[in-house]
Amino acid sequence: MKISNLTRANTLIQALPYIQEYREKVIVVKYGGNAMQSMSLEEAVIKDIILMNCVGIKVVLVHGGGPDIDNMLKKVGKKSEFINGLRYTDEETMEIVQMVLAGKVNKELVALINKNGGKALGLCGIDGAMIKANKKISNMDYGYVGEIEEINTEVISSALEKNYISVISTIAYGDDGKAYNINADIAAAKIAGALKAEKLIILTDVQGILRDIEDEDTLISNIHLKELDTIIENKIIKGGMIPKIECCKSAIINGVKKAHIIDGRIPHTILLELFSRNGVGTMIEK
C-alpha cells in the first residue's frame, strides 16, 4: 500500500497535540519478557521509546525477562517453578535471576537503544538504593522474592534530568543484605507512583481488558478506577490479568494520572496508544 505525503503529514499533525501535552512529562513503560521474543518487535518498541524521548517525553523503561531466565535455568538443569504467578526463587535461582536481568537483558536493551540513536542508562533496583525491599511475607514460601518497602527516585530523576532513558531491572537488596527478585509489574507501578508519572504503560501479550476473553471485538478502551472492582467481581477479568489491574490501580492511587494495558505484539503499539485519539488498548483513569 502506497502512503501519500499528505497522509504522512496529516498523521504527524494529528499527533501534535499529544506530543505537546506529554512534553517534559514522565511516562513509565513496563516491558514484559513475553513481549520481548521477536527481534523485529523489540526494535519497534525501542524505536517508540527513542521517539518519545526525542519529542521531550521523559521515559523510564522497567523490564522483565522471564523467558531468558527460564532458558538459563534449563541450561543449568533447574526447573522453573511458579507460585500464584510468582517465580519461586531459591538461592541458586536468585543468582541466575540477578545475572540475567541486571546483566544480560538490561545491557542488551541499553545497547539496542544506543545503537538506534537513543541515549540510555542501565540501572537495577540496587543502584542508589533505588528499590528497598524485604522478603515477601506469606503463608507460602516464595524463597528470595521481595516486597517493595520504598522507592528512592534520586538516581532515576538525575538520569531523566540529563535526558537519559532509564532502563531498570527489578532486583533489590533487603535490610538483611540479601538480593531479592521483584515482580516487574509491581516495581513499574511503584516507580511510576513515586515519580508521580503522567502515565504507566504495561506492554503485555493481550490486547487489553476484554469483556469476553474469546472475542477481541469486546475490548474495553476506557475504564474508570471505580469500575475495576466490579468487573473483577463479575469475573470479566480473571487469571493473569488481575495482578496487572491491581498494579494499575496502585499506580493511580499513588499519583499516576492514567494507566494503560496494551498489546506488545503489535508494532509501534505505544505510539498508537499515546498519539492517536482512540488508542489501541485499555486506558484506566481515576
FIKOL-832182 format. One record per atom (N, C-alpha, C): residue in three letters; y, x, z. Coordinates in steps of 0.001 Angstrom, whole numbers, plus 524288, in hexadecimal, padded with zeros to 5 digits. Atoms other than C-alpha are relative to their C-alpha. Layout:
BEGIN
ALAYXZ/...
END
This chain:
BEGIN
MET7FB578034B80000/MET800008000080000/MET804E08037280000/LYS7FB387FCFB80064/LYS80D26805737FBD6/LYS804377FD778035F/ILE7FBDF801F57FC9A/ILE818078040E805EB/ILE8053E801C67FDD7/SER7FAF57FEB48024C/SER825D78036880094/SER8037F802B280402/ASN7FC447FD6B7FC89/ASN830F780B7A80606/ASN802F87FC058034C/LEU7FD3F804137FD22/LEU837B87FEBC809F6/LEU7FCB67FE1E804A7/THR8037F8019A7FBC0/THR82BCB7FAAD81202/THR800048041780456/ARG7FFD47FBD27FC22/ARG82BBE807EC818B5/ARG8051C7FFCE80323/ALA7FAEF800347FD62/ALA83A3F806BC81BB2/ALA800507FB60803C2/ASN7FFE4804A57FCAE/ASN838AC7F8ED8210D/ASN7FCBC800BF804F2/THR803587FEE47FB78/THR82DAB7FD7D829F3/THR802F38033C8040A/LEU7FCF97FCB57FC77/LEU8367E807F482FB0/LEU8046F7FCEF8028C/ILE7FBAC803207FDE4/ILE841D17FE7583152/ILE7FE0C7FC4180436/GLN80239803977FC26/GLN839057F4C183882/GLN7FEA6802D58051A/ALA801617FCF47FB53/ALA834F17FFAA841D1/ALA804D2801CD802FE/LEU7FB477FDBF7FDAF/LEU8430F803B78449D/LEU801637FDC48055A/PRO7FE78801FB7FACF/PRO846277FA4584FE0/PRO7FC45801A380458/TYR803D37FE607FC15/TYR839917FE20856D5/TYR800C4805C980156/ILE7FEFB7FA747FF1C/ILE83C7D80C9785515/ILE804C3800A08038F/GLN7FB487FFCC7FCC8/GLN84A0780A5085AC9/GLN7FEE17FE3980598/GLU801378021E7FAD7/GLU844748026986619/GLU7FD09803E580368/TYR803657FC9A7FCF0/TYR83A6F80CA086A28/TYR801F28059C80067/ARG7FDF97FAA67FFCF/ARG8429F818DF8681D/ARG80145801898059E/GLU7FF427FDD77FABC/GLU842EE821378748B/GLU7FCCB7FD3480431/LYS8035F802AE7FC43/LYS839088180987AE8/LYS7FAC1802DD80055/VAL805287FD9E7FF37/VAL82BFF81CBE88077/VAL7FBC97FC147FE7B/ILE80492803228015D/ILE81F938176087A51/ILE7FB198033580132/VAL804EB7FD677FE9D/VAL8125B81AF488010/VAL7FBA67FDBE7FC9A/VAL8045E8019580357/VAL806D181A82876A5/VAL7FAF2801FA80269/LYS805307FE657FE32/LYS7F8E681A8F87BC8/LYS7FC5E8001C7FB4A/TYR8034D7FF1B8049A/TYR7EFF38202F8715B/TYR7FA6D800D2801DE/GLY805507FFEA7FDF4/GLY7E1B781D3887449/GLY7FC42803237FCAE/GLY803EB7FCD4802AF/GLY7D6098258C870E0/GLY7FD5A7FD2B7FB86/ASN802A7802F18041D/ASN7CFB681AA1868F1/ASN803727FF087FB3D/ALA7FC698008E8046B/ALA7DBEB819D38605A/ALA8011D8054E7FD80/MET7FEF67FAB3801D1/MET7DB3A8288F85DC9/MET7FB788022F7FCC8/GLN804D27FE368026F/GLN7CEAA82915855EC/GLN80067800EB7FA26/SER7FF267FF1B80595/SER7D46F829D484833/SER804A8803A37FF67/MET7FBC37FC42800AB/MET7DCA2835888440A/MET804A07FD967FD29/SER7FBB08026F802E6/SER7E48582D5583A6B/SER803187FC5480384/LEU7FD4C803797FC5D/LEU7E79282335844F4/LEU802F98032180420/GLU7FD6E7FCBA7FC10/GLU7EABF82DE284EBE/GLU805118023A7FDD3/GLU7FB367FDF580268/GLU7F47B833DF84541/GLU804107FBBE7FF66/ALA7FC538046180080/ALA7FA8182660842F7/ALA802AA7FEEF80532/VAL7FDC1800CE7FACA/VAL7FC658248E851A5/VAL803EA8045080140/ILE7FC977FB8F7FECF/ILE8023C8321F85302/ILE8050D7FFAD7FCE1/LYS7FB418007E80338/LYS80BB482FB9847B9/LYS8037C7FB94801FB/ASP7FCF08042E7FD8B/ASP80FDB822E384E22/ASP8030280223804B4/ILE7FDAA7FDC97FB4A/ILE8127A82A4D85AC4/ILE80493803967FE87/ILE7FBE97FC5E801B3/ILE81A53834CC8539D/ILE804AD7FD0D7FDDC/LEU7FBAE803118021B/LEU8225482AB584C40/LEU803287FD768045B/MET7FD478024E7FB80/MET82580823B1858F7/MET803898040B80295/ASN7FCF97FBD07FD9C/ASN82A0D8309885EA7/ASN804B3801787FC9D/CYS7FBD37FE7C803A2/CYS83228833A185283/CYS804897FC248000A/VAL7FBCA803E87FFF6/VAL839D6826DF853A1/VAL8023C7FF3E80584/GLY7FD707FFFD7FAE8/GLY83D48829AC861CB/GLY7FD137FD5D80469/ILE8031E802587FBD8/ILE832558230E8696F/ILE7FD6E8045B80329/LYS802797FC217FC93/LYS82D5882ABD87524/LYS7FA4E7FE5C800DB/VAL80582801938002B/VAL81E8B82A93873AA/VAL7FCBA8031B803E7/VAL803ED7FDA07FC92/VAL8143282D2987DF4/VAL7FAAE7FE197FE19/LEU805378014A801F8/LEU8063F82D95878B4/LEU7FBF6801508042C/VAL804287FF517FC1D/VAL7FB9A82B97882E8/VAL7FAD27FF187FD35/HIS804BF8007380329/HIS7EE1682DEC87D5C/HIS7FB087FFF48034A/GLY805447FFB27FDE8/GLY7DFDE82BC78807F/GLY7FCE5804057FCE8/GLY803517FC54802E5/GLY7D452832B887A63/GLY7FA487FF1E80131/GLY8055A8014A7FE8A/GLY7C7E082B9887E18/GLY7FBD0801F87FC53/PRO8040E7FE218039B/PRO7C01782E80871B4/PRO7FF4D805EB80014/ASP800727FA4A7FFB5/ASP7C33B83D12872A6/ASP7FD38801AB804FE/ILE802B87FED97FB16/ILE7BECC83D19880D6/ILE7FA2E7FECA7FF70/ASP8057D8016D800DF/ASP7B245835F987D01/ASP7FD27804367FCE4/ASN8026E7FBFE8034E/ASN7AF87840238726D/ASN7FEF4805018030A/MET800BB7FB327FCFE/MET7B17884B7A87BBD/MET7FBBA7FF548041D/LEU80423801017FC2D/LEU7A8DA8453E8861C/LEU7FAA48003A7FD6C/LYS804FA7FFBC802DD/LYS79E16843A087BEC/LYS7FE65805A77FF07/LYS8012F7FA8380130/LYS79F248520087877/LYS7FDCC802DE804BA/VAL801FC7FD627FB4E/VAL79C97855E88869B/VAL7FB867FCF280277/GLY8048D802E87FE37/GLY791BF84BE188820/GLY801127FC0780445/LYS7FEB6803F67FC16/LYS799038422C890C0/LYS800E07FAB97FD60/LYS7FF608055080203/LYS799038338388EDE/LYS805117FDAD8021E/SER7FB3E802B17FE4C/SER7A5C582BC788F38/SER7FE7F7FB1F80317/GLU800FF8049B7FCBC/GLU7A5AF821A489A22/GLU8052C7FD3B8011F/PHE7FB4C8030C7FEFC/PHE7AF6C8169F89C1D/PHE7FEEC7FBE38042A/ILE8004B804097FBF7/ILE7B1E480DB78A7BE/ILE804E37FCA07FF85/ASN7FB8F80392800A8/ASN7BA7E801CC8A55B/ASN80413802317FC3E/GLY7FC807FDFB80408/GLY7C0268086D8995A/GLY802498055B80112/LEU7FE037FAD47FEAD/LEU7C3718152F8A05D/LEU7FB99804027FFB3/ARG803EE7FBE58008A/ARG7BC57821E689D8F/ARG7FE898023580554/TYR801C47FD6C7FB44/TYR7B40B826758A8F6/TYR800B2805DE7FF35/THR7FE637FA93800BE/THR7B909834528AB19/THR7FE308035780487/ASP801BE7FC4E7FBF9/ASP7B0EA83DD88B2FC/ASP802E68052F7FF33/GLU7FD007FB2580022/GLU7B59784BC38B53A/GLU7FFA9802BB7FAB4/GLU8009D7FD7480514/GLU7AFE7851498A89E/GLU802C97FCF17FBBB/THR7FD598033E803DD/THR7B4E9845C68A0A8/THR805E6800A48006A/MET7FA5F7FF467FF4A/MET7C26F847A58A697/MET801DD804FD7FD66/GLU7FE8B7FB1B80299/GLU7C2C0855A78A1CB/GLU8004B7FF427FA1E/ILE8000F800FF8059D/ILE7BF41850F38942B/ILE804917FC7A7FE69/VAL7FB9D8038580114/VAL7C93D845D889494/VAL8051F803137FFDF/GLN7FB2C7FCF07FFCC/GLN7D3F684F528987F/GLN8006C803AB7FB53/MET800067FC618046E/MET7D01F8592388E0B/MET801217FD257FADD/VAL7FF74802D7804ED/VAL7CF4284EEF88337/VAL8055F7FD737FF83/LEU7FB0F802DF80054/LEU7DB4E846C288690/LEU804B8803A08000F/ALA7FB677FCAF7FF6A/ALA7E4F28510888B38/ALA7FFF4804A07FC36/GLY800747FBA7803A5/GLY7DFC085B7A88206/GLY7FFA47FE2E7FA69/LYS80106801348057F/LYS7D9D6856C387558/LYS803687FB987FDD4/VAL7FD648048D8024F/VAL7DF588491287304/VAL805EC8008980051/ASN7FA567FF8A7FF51/ASN7ECEA84B8A87884/ASN80255803DF7FC2A/LYS7FDBF7FBEB80354/LYS7EF1A85802870F2/LYS7FF4B7FEBD7FA34/GLU80097801AA80577/GLU7E9AD852468644E/GLU804507FC307FE7A/LEU7FBC9803BB8011E/LEU7F38B847218652F/LEU80542802C87FFA0/VAL7FB267FCF78002C/VAL7FEA68509686828/VAL8005E802FB7FAD9/ALA8000A7FD00804DB/ALA7FAAF8591885CA0/ALA800EB7FC7A7FB43/LEU7FF658039F8045C/LEU7F9ED84D3F85392/LEU805A87FE237FF8D/ILE7FA7A8018780015/ILE80798848D18577D/ILE80357804787FDE3/ASN7FCEF7FB85801CE/ASN80D168567D85587/ASN7FF18801127FA34/LYS801547FF1780583/LYS80606857F18486F/LYS802EA7FC3E7FC6C/ASN7FD69803F680331/ASN80C6784B6184387/ASN805EA7FFCE800DE/GLY7FA597FF957FF8D/GLY81A1F84FAB8472D/GLY8024D7FDD2804FA/GLY7FE10801E87FB00/GLY81B0984A16854E1/GLY8009F80462803EA/LYS7FF057FC337FBD9/LYS81DFE850DB861A0/LYS7FD657FDE1804E9/ALA8032D802377FBCD/ALA8139E84EA186C06/ALA7FF28803E680467/LEU801377FCDD7FB69/LEU810EC85386879AC/LEU7FB367FDA88029C/GLY804D5801D37FD97/GLY8031F8526F87F21/GLY8002E80081805EC/LEU7FFE4800217FA51/LEU8023784E8788D6B/LEU7FB197FD5680208/CYS803EA8033B7FD66/CYS7F82E8497F896FB/CYS802317FE7180550/GLY7FDFF802197FB1A/GLY7F9BF8423F8A3BF/GLY800AA8040880449/ILE7FF827FBE17FC19/ILE7F86E84EF88AB50/ILE80540802CE7FF87/ASP7FB2E7FD13800F4/ASP804A6854FB8A52C/ASP804937FD9B802FB/GLY7FB8E801E17FCFD/GLY81048853F28AE3F/GLY7FE9A7FBBF803DA/ALA801E2804317FC85/ALA807F684B578B727/ALA801937FAA97FDE1/MET7FE64804D8802A3/MET80A91840918AD40/MET7FD0F7FB3C80200/ILE8032E804597FE15/ILE7FF38837E28B16B/ILE7FD72801AB8051F/LYS802837FF087FAF7/LYS7FB85837D88BFC0/LYS7FBF67FBB8800E0/ALA80444803D07FF8A/ALA7EE81831618C241/ALA7FC5D8017980469/ASN804357FF167FC4E/ASN7E38B82FF98CBEF/ASN7FB187FD417FE16/LYS8050080238801A4/LYS7D54B82C3D8CAC1/LYS8002C7FA0780037/LYS8002B805B380038/LYS7D34B81E1A8C6AB/LYS7FC857FDEC80458/ILE802E38024D7FBA3/ILE7CF2D816478D291/ILE7FDB17FAC87FE38/SER802A0804B4801D8/SER7C51A80BE08CF56/SER7FAA57FFB480293/ASN805578006D7FE07/ASN7B7F0806908D382/ASN7FC1D802A27FC4C/MET803177FCEA803B4/MET7B2DF80DD98C786/MET802028059F8001A/ASP7FE667FA8580039/ASP7B2F981CAC8C699/ASP800E8801827FA52/TYR7FE9E7FE7880558/TYR7BA2B820E88BA46/TYR80032805E77FF58/GLY7FF907FA5980052/GLY7B9AA82F5B8BD78/GLY805B4801A48001D/TYR7FAB17FDE880026/TYR7C60A836C38B9FE/TYR803877FCBF7FC6F/VAL7FC4C8038880294/VAL7CD6F82AF98B4D5/VAL804637FEF5803E5/GLY7FB978006F7FC72/GLY7DB1282A1B8BA79/GLY8032D7FB0F7FF58/GLU7FC1B8042F80017/GLU7E4CF81F8C8BDEF/GLU8055D8027E8009D/ILE7FACE7FDAB7FFF9/ILE7F30D822B48BB65/ILE802FE7FE55804E4/GLU7FCC0800F67FB69/GLU7FB74823F58C784/GLU805C7800237FE93/GLU7FA767FF3B8013D/GLU808238285A8C144/GLU80087802A37FAB1/ILE7FEA37FD61804E2/ILE80E3282C3B8B43A/ILE80527802DB800CD/ASN7FB3A7FCD07FFD4/ASN8181A837588B425/ASN801B8800E47FA56/THR7FE5D7FFEF80585/THR81FD98360A8A771/THR80350804C17FE93/GLU7FC587FBB1800F2/GLU8279C842B48A8AA/GLU7FEA68031E7FB19/VAL801977FCD48047D/VAL81FB984A7C89EB7/VAL800897FCE57FAE9/ILE7FFA580344804B2/ILE81F0983F2F89506/ILE805B17FF477FE6E/SER7FA70800E680123/SER82D9783C4589616/SER8028F804E97FDCD/SER7FDDB7FB10801EE/SER830DD84A9C89419/SER7FE6E800E87FA51/ALA801D07FF6780566/ALA8288F84AFD887B7/ALA802D07FC3D7FC5D/LEU7FD62803E880341/LEU82EB283E7788283/LEU805B5801727FF11/GLU7FA8B7FE618009E/GLU83C77843AF884E3/GLU800948042C7FBD0/LYS7FFE97FBDB803EE/LYS8390F84F3787C16/LYS7FD997FE327FAD5/ASN801F58027C804C7/ASN833E2845C8871BA/ASN7FA61801737FEA7/TYR805937FF2D800D4/TYR8259D8497787380/TYR7FD1F7FACD80071/ILE803BB804447FF4A/ILE81AEE83F6987187/ILE7FC2B801DB8042D/SER8039F7FE817FBCD/SER813478400987E4D/SER7FA917FDDF7FECE/VAL8056F8018380100/VAL8048E83FCD87C06/VAL7FCFE800FE80511/ILE801FF7FF9C7FAA6/ILE7FDA283CFF888E7/ILE7FA3A7FE8D80059/SER8056F801377FEA7/SER7EF5783DE188CDD/SER7FFCB7FE93805CB/THR7FFC3802867FAD6/THR7EBD18367389925/THR7FC1C8025D803DB/ILE802CE7FD467FBD3/ILE7E618840718A27D/ILE803D2800BE80478/ALA7FC7F7FF727FB83/ALA7EBBD840D98B03A/ALA7FD50802F98045F/TYR8020D7FD8A7FB50/TYR7EA26848858BCCB/TYR8012E7FC90804B3/GLY7FF3E802F77FB36/GLY7E86E841FE8C9EF/GLY801F28036C8046D/ASP7FE537FD167FB59/ASP7ED4A845E08D764/ASP7FBA88039280202/ASP8046F7FCCF7FE5A/ASP7DFA384B668D983/ASP7FF2B804CB7FC8A/GLY8006B7FB7B80371/GLY7E1ED8556E8CEC1/GLY7FBFF7FF737FBB4/LYS803F1800E380400/LYS7D7BA84F4F8C5C6/LYS802717FD487FB42/ALA7FE3B8028A804D4/ALA7D9BA84B178B794/ALA7FD677FAAB7FF80/TYR802018054B800AE/TYR7D81E83CB68B452/TYR800F77FE0B7FA6F/ASN7FFB68027F80520/ASN7D5A58353F8A7CF/ASN802D87FACA800A4/ILE7FCD7804BC7FF99/ILE7DFE682A888A5E5/ILE7FF737FCD07FB03/ASN8003E8037080487/ASN7DE1F81EDD89CE0/ASN8052D800387FD0B/ALA7FB3F7FF1E80312/ALA7E7C9820E1891B5/ALA8035E7FB197FF7E/ASP7FCED804D980037/ASP7EBDB8127C890BA/ASP803457FF6E804F5/ILE7FD4B8007F7FAFB/ILE7EF518124A89F2B/ILE804598040F80062/ALA7FC167FBD67FFB8/ALA7F66381F5989E44/ALA804AD7FEC57FC81/ALA7FBBB801508039F/ALA7FE5581AE18926E/ALA8037E7FBCD80253/ALA7FCF98043F7FD9C/ALA8027880E7C89991/ALA803518020E80482/LYS7FD287FDE17FB82/LYS80651816088A5D3/LYS8047A8038A7FE35/ILE7FBF17FC828020F/ILE80DD88203C89DFA/ILE8046B7FCCE7FD91/ALA7FC0A8036280265/ALA814D0815A289629/ALA803577FD698042F/GLY7FD24802797FBC4/GLY8188680EAA8A2C1/GLY803A3803CF802C0/ALA7FCD47FC157FD4F/ALA81D7281B2D8A934/ALA804B3801A17FCBC/LEU7FBB87FE8E80384/LEU825C881E5089D3E/LEU803907FB667FEBE/LYS7FD37804D480169/LYS82AA68102589C67/LYS8008C7FFA97FA0D/ALA8001B7FFC6805B2/ALA826AD810CA88E2B/ALA8017D7FAC47FD89/GLU7FED1804BC802F8/GLU82B5D8071A8840D/GLU7FAFC7FD227FE98/LYS804EB8024F801B5/LYS81D6A804F687F72/LYS7FB60803678019D/LEU8051E7FD817FFAE/LEU80F4F8083C88241/LEU7FCD27FDE97FB6E/ILE803398019080474/ILE806DF8081387605/ILE7FA828021D800D8/ILE805797FE637FF62/ILE7F81480850877B0/ILE7FD3E7FF657FAC2/LEU8030D7FFFE804DE/LEU7F0A480C2586B66/LEU7FA437FF7880167/THR8057C800DB7FEBB/THR7E2D7806FC86BC3/THR7FCFB7FEB07FB04/ASP803408010B80495/ASP7D7C6802B3862C5/ASP7FF537FA257FF13/VAL7FFE98059780128/VAL7DAF37F42D86284/VAL8057C7FE917FE37/GLN7FB12801988025F/GLN7E5D37EC9385BEC/GLN804437FEE580401/GLY7FC67801A37FBE4/GLY7EC117E819868A9/GLY7FD2B7FBF58034D/ILE802758043D7FD0E/ILE7E9AD7DC4487156/ILE7FEDA7FB857FC47/LEU801A88044980364/LEU7E1E67D1F286A04/LEU7FE7A7FB4A8034F/ARG801BB804C37FD49/ARG7E03D7C3D386E55/ARG7FA2E7FF1F7FF32/ASP805978003780138/ASP7D2E37C475867CA/ASP7FE75805627FE13/ILE8014E7FA9280143/ILE7CCF67D20B867AE/ILE7FD2E800957FAC7/GLU802C47FFDB804FA/GLU7C5137CE7685B8B/GLU803937FED37FB5A/ASP7FC80801B380431/ASP7D1167CA2E853C0/ASP805258030180052/GLU7FB517FCBF7FFF5/GLU7DBB07D42285078/GLU804F87FCE87FED3/ASP7FB6C8034680117/ASP7E4A37C90F84C16/ASP8023B7FD86804F5/THR7FE29802517FB11/THR7E61A7C51485A69/THR8030C803EB8035A/LEU7FCFB7FC0D7FD2E/LEU7EE3B7D0FD85E0F/LEU804A47FD80802C8/ILE7FB668019C7FD02/ILE7F8287CE3F868CF/ILE804238043F7FF3C/SER7FC147FC0E80151/SER8044B7D542863C5/SER803AA8012780483/ASN7FC367FF647FBCF/ASN80CEB7D30386F9A/ASN7FE3E7FCC5804AA/ILE8019D802D27FB51/ILE809AC7CF5887D90/ILE8033B801E1804A0/HIS7FCF97FE9E7FB68/HIS811167CF1188A6A/HIS7FC5C8017780481/LEU8030B7FDE77FBA4/LEU80C777D5D3896B5/LEU7FD4D7FBB18031B/LYS8021C8042D7FCB0/LYS80A747C91F89E31/LYS7FB727FD1D7FD7A/GLU8043F802AA802BB/GLU801057C427893C2/GLU7FADB8030D80024/LEU8049F7FCA580066/LEU7F78E7CF8F894E1/LEU7FBA87FE53803B8/ASP803FC801957FC32/ASP7F09E7CB148A13F/ASP7FD267FB1C7FE2B/THR8025C804DD801DA/THR7EE537BDC089B15/THR7FBF3801087FBCD/ILE803C97FF1E8043A/ILE7E7C17C31088EEC/ILE7FB568033C801DC/ILE8047E7FD4C7FDAC/ILE7DF637CC2089746/ILE7FC807FC15802D7/GLU80300804027FD2B/GLU7DB4C7C0B589FF4/GLU7FD017FC787FC48/ASN8028B80358803EB/ASN7D80E7B8B1893CB/ASN7FC27802FD7FC98/LYS803C87FC9F802AF/LYS7CF997C42288F15/LYS80146800C07FA37/ILE7FE4F7FEA180546/ILE7D7A97C5A9882A9/ILE7FFDD805EB7FF72/ILE800727FA4E7FFCF/ILE7D87C7D3FC88686/ILE7FB778015C80395/LYS804467FE3E7FCAB/LYS7CC697DAA988BB2/LYS7FE68805847FE89/GLY8021E7FAD680133/GLY7C5137E76F88BFA/GLY804118044E80053/GLY7FCB77FB587FFEC/GLY7CC2D7F3FD8888F/GLY805C07FEF87FF3E/MET7FA748012E800BE/MET7D8E17ED1488538/MET802C27FF0880539/ILE7FD86801527FAFD/ILE7DB457E8F789367/ILE802AF804BF8027C/PRO7FD437FB827FDB9/PRO7DE187F6D38987E/PRO804F38017D7FD01/LYS7FB567FEBD8030C/LYS7E7AF7F8FC88D3F/LYS8046C7FC308013A/ILE7FC1E803EF7FE89/ILE7EE8C7EC4289091/ILE802408013780567/GLU7FE357FEBA7FAB9/GLU7EF377F03D89EE0/GLU803C2804A67FFE6/CYS7FC787FB838008A/CYS7F5777FD2989ACF/CYS805497FE4C7FDDE/CYS7FB1A802068022D/CYS7FF9C7F5F4892AB/CYS8031A7FD148042D/LYS7FD69802DD7FBC5/LYS8028B7ED0489E2B/LYS80279803CA803DF/SER7FE187FC247FC3D/SER803F77F8958A754/SER804E7802B57FDF4/ALA7FB837FD4E80252/ALA80D417FF7589DF4/ALA804DB7FC948002A/ILE7FB7C8038E8002B/ILE816177F38789C6A/ILE8020A7FEE58057C/ILE7FE5F800F07FA93/ILE816407F0A88AB08/ILE8030F804AA8021D/ASN7FD707FB3B7FE25/ASN81A8B7FECA8AD17/ASN804A3801AF7FCA4/GLY7FB077FEE78029D/GLY826067FE128A3B9/GLY7FFDE800CD7FA2A/VAL8004D7FF87805AE/VAL820F77FF64895CA/VAL801807FABF7FD97/LYS7FE02804EF80226/LYS8279F7F54F88D1B/LYS7FBCD7FCF47FD10/LYS803FB802B280317/LYS81C687F243883D6/LYS7FB3F803827FF64/ALA804E17FD20800EA/ALA80E347F630881EB/ALA7FD637FDC27FB1F/HIS8027280195804E4/HIS8069E7F5C387531/HIS7FA61801E87FFDD/ILE805637FE6F80115/ILE7F8177F5EF8722D/ILE7FF427FF787FA25/ILE8005A80018805B8/ILE7F5DA7F9B2863FC/ILE7FB30802FF7FE26/ASP804CD7FDE180249/ASP7EAD67FDE085B00/ASP800FC8056E7FDCA/GLY7FF607FAA7801C5/GLY7EA3080C9B85989/GLY7FCF6801477FB19/ARG803057FF11804CD/ARG7E0F680B1C84DEE/ARG803257FECE7FB18/ILE7FCA3801418046F/ILE7EC2C8067384535/ILE803F2804697FF4D/PRO7FC307FBC8800CF/PRO7F44D8116283F01/PRO805947FE238010D/HIS7FA71800E47FED4/HIS80263811D9843F9/HIS800F17FAF480302/THR7FF94804DC7FD06/THR7FFEA8068184D23/THR804818002B803F4/ILE7FBAB7FF9B7FC46/ILE80A0E80BAE856D7/ILE805237FE877FD5A/LEU7FB2A80137802CD/LEU814E280B1484CA8/LEU800417FA387FE9D/LEU8001D8059180155/LEU810987FD8184866/LEU801477FC9F804BD/GLU7FEFA802FF7FB3F/GLU8111C7F8C285678/GLU805AC800A6801CD/LEU7FAC77FEE67FDF7/LEU81E037FF3A859EE/LEU804647FE377FC69/PHE7FB9D800788039C/PHE8261B7FDD584DAA/PHE7FFA97FB547FC48/SER80037804C58032E/SER8225D7F0858481B/SER8009B7FB4280389/ARG7FEBD804AA7FCF4/ARG825FE7E2CD84C66/ARG7FB2F7FDB1802A9/ASN804A5802A97FDEE/ASN818327DD8284E56/ASN7FC258039B802AD/GLY803B47FC607FDAB/GLY810DA7E9D285232/GLY7FA757FEFB7FE16/VAL8057580080801B5/VAL802197EB2A850E6/VAL7FC3C7FF3F8048A/GLY8037C8007B7FB7E/GLY7FCAF7EA7885EC2/GLY802027FBE0803D0/THR7FE45803957FBE2/THR7FF5E7E39F86BAE/THR804438029E8033F/MET7FBBA7FE177FCBA/MET80C497E578872D5/MET800327FCB780503/ILE7FFC0802887FADE/ILE80CD87E26D88163/ILE805578012C80254/GLU7FAD87FF2D7FDAC/GLU81A107E05A887CE/GLU800977FCAD804E8/LYS7FF55802997FAF7/LYS81F3A7DBDD894E0/LYS802277FA897FF59/
END
